[in-house]
């Protein structure tokens, strides 16, 4: 999926995270805990669901190599993916403990991240979710009629009631979390309604994720544009209490707030590695899929070979020729090489869908910006010339 979240634009490609001695200031390691999942979501892109848990040996070696890739005083961003990672909650708990110990010895700060479908609440899963350092995301597509259209158990039952109960328990326990909402052709028009439902349900932050693995027709794009327009109107009225990644990021760019939180995301091999249960390496967890062993996106060697990940070089970034002449070339978010690869088979070339999304977001945000959305930002308005900025983007 395409989140269009804040990734420091073209700076988030791994080049600037190297320390003086060749190690990274931040390194992102994602462990795919298992290919198995207890749901059968119709839009899932992670391949066949089969039971292949990652071994402790592979996880430990990957963590060791990742820590060795971070300079002293830097940060290891350790994430967990699936399948459904909470099926391996007990293993993940062990890996977190070992990662913390290695980070302590190396004087590296660990940060944790995990996205779960929100249906597993056993003792081990709850302990992982409640970890105070865990950046927790729950997959929830909004109102039950939208969520249960695609996110179902193997017997076809919708999972919304279980997910809502999990979110309620987390709020009662005082655990911060965000939701991930997949935007598809059949749900795009209802986006504002689903965001409003999440907000009223107590969610404070939602990451929108565009389904890149499906076909979008002309009518679908019109629905997406209308959905975005209505959603921005809602978000503008609640922006101090409810964040949406697409809108927060675009607003930051429009008001000149360039200093987003730096992460290792979009290192695409340089400063960011995903490890499959087999130990095979990929530049992004979204490209692991069923890990067939012959993927063109598979990186050389395995997690068990080597002492660090410093020798891996990233693929080239977005080609200038692909976007030359575009009014928002310097401001858009189509630099994600994984998303470009999914849509075009070329990491350096975005397609019409990604460009449509970025241009629509800029147009609709500009309209809202002119109507007073700046009150959502704490950035001083002297940092931009509003009319100049409007002229820059109005023909996008």
Beta strands, then each sheet from edge to edge (+ up, - down):
strand 1: 24-32
strand 2: 70-81
strand 3: 109-116
strand 4: 134-139
strand 5: 178-183
strand 6: 205-210
strand 7: 243-244
strand 8: 272-275
strand 9: 280-282
strand 10: 298-302
sheet 1: 7+ 6+ 5+ 4+ 3+ 2+ 1+ 8+ 9- 10+
end
